[in-house]
């Protein structure tokens, strides 16, 4: 009998290679959940969300102010990536188990998270994880990988907190990879890959060029001394959206 495989021990993408890929404008995808192969993707067009240009609707701002969700950072990274890789609606009344987030890719990001280079933002309601997102951070850049929502507006709230935390930390570039109508409605902009790489270069300049902190530090500073961080975030984002 073949011994059980340990994806984390034998199949994870080398963390240094994975970070180098992101710095080079490339990221991994798989064809199915159980695919052990990796496709390295370099889009011709890249989507970003300007940190001063996130579109926050009146209804979303109201949800933020009401603090309908409890929001955390890095509290449930593995659960978030598993939810993002789980079945999604595919047409009327059906779901698909197919996901570009293979088990190998999930294990690779889990290791990157434990090394401090991948982060998640979670939304909770009544003690249940109802939405969130995850991605890779380096220098002043955050590359958003995926998000999910089990409750209305949960993933949008997670995105708002992400943008606010990035601004608080002095980060500059929020990469969304591919443009979608949903991202466009939130203020995402499309640009050629070459223009995106210039933005990465500017955001990767030495710390001496300006102070910046980690995403978790930016997140936690949103909560420090604030009795209602949701109201603070709603006000700051609607002033610039």
Secondary structure, DSSP 4 states (H G I P E B T S, - for coil): -PPPP-HHHHTPPPHHHHHHHHHTT-EEE-SSTT----EEE--SEEEEE-TT-----HHHHHHHHHT-SEEEESSSHHHHHHHHHS-EE-STT-EE---SS-HHHHHHHHHHHHTTSEEEEEEEETTEEEEEEEEEEETTEEEEEEEEESSTTHHHHHHHHHHHHHHHHT--EEEEES--HHHHHTTEEEEEHHHHHHHHHHHTS-GGGS----HHHHHHHHHTT-TTHHHHHHHHHHHH-
